[in-house]
Protein backbone atom coordinates (compact mmCIF):
# COMPACT_ATOMS: atom_id res chain seq x y z
CA UNK A 1 0.00 0.00 0.00
CA UNK A 2 2.74 2.49 0.75
CA UNK A 3 4.28 2.09 -2.77
CA UNK A 4 1.06 3.03 -4.61
CA UNK A 5 1.27 6.76 -4.00
CA UNK A 6 1.25 9.06 -7.04
CA UNK A 7 -0.43 6.61 -9.45
CA UNK A 8 -3.33 8.94 -10.17
CA UNK A 9 -0.94 11.87 -10.66
CA UNK A 10 1.12 9.86 -13.15
CA UNK A 11 -1.98 8.80 -15.10
CA UNK A 12 -3.20 12.40 -15.19
CA UNK A 13 0.18 13.60 -16.45
CA UNK A 14 0.17 10.97 -19.20
CA UNK A 15 -3.38 11.55 -20.47
CA UNK A 16 -3.61 15.35 -20.16
CA UNK A 17 -1.79 16.08 -23.47
CA UNK A 18 -4.14 13.73 -25.33
CA UNK A 19 -7.19 15.35 -23.77
CA UNK A 20 -5.93 18.82 -24.71
CA UNK A 21 -5.24 17.64 -28.26
CA UNK A 22 -8.78 16.24 -28.50
CA UNK A 23 -10.24 19.49 -27.17
CA UNK A 24 -8.27 21.63 -29.65
CA UNK A 25 -9.18 19.25 -32.49
CA UNK A 26 -12.88 19.47 -31.67
CA UNK A 27 -12.65 23.26 -31.54
CA UNK A 28 -10.96 23.38 -34.95
CA UNK A 29 -13.54 21.01 -36.42
CA UNK A 30 -16.26 23.32 -35.11
CA UNK A 31 -14.53 26.36 -36.63
CA UNK A 32 -14.25 24.69 -40.04
CA UNK A 33 -17.88 23.56 -39.89
CA UNK A 34 -18.97 27.09 -38.98
CA UNK A 35 -16.92 28.53 -41.87
CA UNK A 36 -18.50 26.08 -44.32
CA UNK A 37 -21.97 26.94 -43.03
CA UNK A 38 -21.21 30.66 -43.40
CA UNK A 39 -20.02 30.12 -46.98
CA UNK A 40 -23.13 28.09 -47.75
CA UNK A 41 -25.40 30.82 -46.40
CA UNK A 42 -23.50 33.49 -48.34
CA UNK A 43 -23.88 31.54 -51.58
CA UNK A 44 -27.58 30.96 -50.88
CA UNK A 45 -28.12 34.65 -50.13
CA UNK A 46 -26.44 35.59 -53.42
CA UNK A 47 -28.46 33.06 -55.42
CA UNK A 48 -31.79 34.05 -53.86
CA UNK A 49 -31.04 37.74 -54.33
CA UNK A 50 -30.25 37.21 -58.03
CA UNK A 51 -33.17 34.81 -58.47
CA UNK A 52 -35.69 37.47 -57.53
CA UNK A 53 -34.24 40.40 -59.48
CA UNK A 54 -35.70 41.72 -62.71
CA UNK A 55 -33.61 42.40 -65.81
CA UNK A 56 -30.38 40.69 -64.75
CA UNK A 57 -28.02 40.06 -67.66
CA UNK A 58 -26.24 36.84 -66.67
CA UNK A 59 -24.32 36.87 -69.94
CA UNK A 60 -22.48 40.09 -69.07
CA UNK A 61 -19.53 40.03 -66.72
CA UNK A 62 -20.11 43.71 -65.92
CA UNK A 63 -23.75 43.48 -64.85
CA UNK A 64 -24.34 45.92 -61.96
CA UNK A 65 -26.98 43.71 -60.32
CA UNK A 66 -24.61 40.74 -60.12
CA UNK A 67 -21.84 42.94 -58.70
CA UNK A 68 -24.23 44.40 -56.10
CA UNK A 69 -25.47 40.91 -55.17
CA UNK A 70 -21.90 39.64 -54.71
CA UNK A 71 -21.10 42.64 -52.52
CA UNK A 72 -24.25 42.02 -50.48
CA UNK A 73 -23.35 38.34 -50.00
CA UNK A 74 -19.75 39.13 -49.03
CA UNK A 75 -20.48 41.94 -46.59
CA UNK A 76 -24.11 41.51 -45.56
CA UNK A 77 -24.66 45.16 -46.46
CA UNK A 78 -25.65 47.09 -49.55
CA UNK A 79 -22.94 49.68 -48.83
CA UNK A 80 -19.76 49.28 -50.87
CA UNK A 81 -17.29 50.02 -48.05
CA UNK A 82 -18.57 47.48 -45.53
CA UNK A 83 -16.06 44.94 -44.15
CA UNK A 84 -16.31 41.36 -45.44
CA UNK A 85 -17.88 38.63 -43.34
CA UNK A 86 -15.03 36.19 -44.11
CA UNK A 87 -11.50 37.41 -44.67
CA UNK A 88 -9.72 36.52 -47.92
CA UNK A 89 -13.00 35.94 -49.77
CA UNK A 90 -13.42 38.18 -52.80
CA UNK A 91 -16.11 38.64 -55.42
CA UNK A 92 -13.76 37.25 -58.08
CA UNK A 93 -13.76 33.87 -56.32
CA UNK A 94 -17.54 33.49 -56.68
CA UNK A 95 -18.96 31.96 -59.86
CA UNK A 96 -22.54 32.55 -60.96
CA UNK A 97 -23.89 30.17 -63.62
CA UNK A 98 -27.30 29.77 -65.17
CA UNK A 99 -28.88 26.42 -66.02
CA UNK A 100 -31.90 25.22 -67.89
CA UNK A 101 -33.69 21.88 -67.90
CA UNK A 102 -33.30 20.15 -71.27
CA UNK A 103 -36.43 18.04 -71.92
CA UNK A 104 -34.70 16.06 -74.71
CA UNK A 105 -31.95 14.70 -72.46
CA UNK A 106 -33.89 15.07 -69.17
CA UNK A 107 -30.86 16.77 -67.59
CA UNK A 108 -29.86 20.15 -66.29
CA UNK A 109 -27.30 21.86 -68.50
CA UNK A 110 -25.50 25.17 -68.39
CA UNK A 111 -27.15 27.77 -70.60
CA UNK A 112 -25.26 29.26 -73.46
CA UNK A 113 -25.08 33.01 -73.67
CA UNK A 114 -26.37 33.14 -77.20
CA UNK A 115 -29.11 35.26 -78.68
CA UNK A 116 -31.14 32.29 -79.80
CA UNK A 117 -34.08 30.26 -78.58
CA UNK A 118 -31.82 27.71 -76.88
CA UNK A 119 -29.67 30.31 -75.15
CA UNK A 120 -30.40 32.18 -71.93
CA UNK A 121 -29.54 35.71 -73.03
CA UNK A 122 -32.78 37.43 -72.10
CA UNK A 123 -31.46 40.68 -73.54
CA UNK A 124 -31.26 38.96 -76.95
CA UNK A 125 -34.81 37.62 -76.79
CA UNK A 126 -34.11 34.17 -75.37
CA UNK A 127 -36.06 32.46 -72.60
CA UNK A 128 -34.91 33.05 -69.00
CA UNK A 129 -32.89 30.34 -67.23
CA UNK A 130 -34.52 27.80 -64.94
CA UNK A 131 -31.86 27.76 -62.19
CA UNK A 132 -29.06 29.91 -60.82
CA UNK A 133 -25.98 28.08 -59.55
CA UNK A 134 -23.55 29.90 -57.25
CA UNK A 135 -20.28 28.25 -56.29
CA UNK A 136 -16.66 28.69 -55.31
CA UNK A 137 -14.87 26.66 -58.01
CA UNK A 138 -11.39 27.11 -56.52
CA UNK A 139 -12.67 26.83 -52.97
CA UNK A 140 -12.10 28.84 -49.82
CA UNK A 141 -8.92 27.69 -48.09
CA UNK A 142 -8.99 26.83 -44.41
CA UNK A 143 -6.01 25.45 -42.48
CA UNK A 144 -6.75 23.64 -39.21
CA UNK A 145 -4.51 24.81 -36.37
CA UNK A 146 -3.95 21.62 -34.37
CA UNK A 147 -0.68 21.51 -32.41
CA UNK A 148 1.89 18.83 -33.27
CA UNK A 149 0.05 17.82 -36.44
CA UNK A 150 0.96 18.73 -39.99
CA UNK A 151 -2.31 20.24 -41.13
CA UNK A 152 -3.26 20.19 -44.79
CA UNK A 153 -5.13 23.07 -46.36
CA UNK A 154 -8.82 22.25 -46.78
CA UNK A 155 -10.64 23.86 -49.70
CA UNK A 156 -14.31 24.39 -48.90
CA UNK A 157 -16.41 24.36 -52.10
CA UNK A 158 -20.08 25.04 -51.41
CA UNK A 159 -22.51 24.92 -54.34
CA UNK A 160 -26.05 26.32 -54.25
CA UNK A 161 -28.73 25.84 -56.93
CA UNK A 162 -31.97 27.82 -56.69
CA UNK A 163 -34.84 28.30 -59.14
CA UNK A 164 -34.86 31.53 -61.09
CA UNK A 165 -37.98 33.60 -60.59
CA UNK A 166 -37.06 36.87 -62.30
CA UNK A 167 -37.54 37.85 -65.92
C-alpha positions, 0 to 999 in steps of 0.5 A: 500500500505504501508504494502506490502513492502518485499513481493517479498523478502519473496517469493524469500527467500521461493523459492530459496532453491527449485530452488537450489535443482532442479538445483543440481538435474538436474546436478546430472542427467546429470552426471549419464547420462554422466557416462552411456553413457561413459560406453556404449561407453566403452563396444561398443569399447571393443566389436568392437575391439574383433569383428574384431580381428583374432584368439581370443580364447573366451573360455580361460580366459587368452586370451591376446587379450581379456585382451588387449581389456579390457585394451584399453576399460578401459583406451583408450590407448594400454599402460598398465600403462594408467589411467582409464577413469572411477574410480573404474571400473576394467577389472574383472567387464566386462563380454565378452560372445559369442552367436550364432543364433540357427536356430532350436529355432530361438533364440540367445543362448550363445555358449558353449566352447566345441570342437564340431560342436555346440560349439564356440571353434574355437581352437577346430575346431568349427564354430566361434560365430555370436555375441559378448556380452559385459556387466557389470553383477554386474553394475557400482555403482553411487550415486547421490549427492543431498543435503537433500535427501537420495540417493540410489546407482544406478547400471548402467548395459550397454549391447552391442551386436555386430556381430563377424567378425573375424575368 
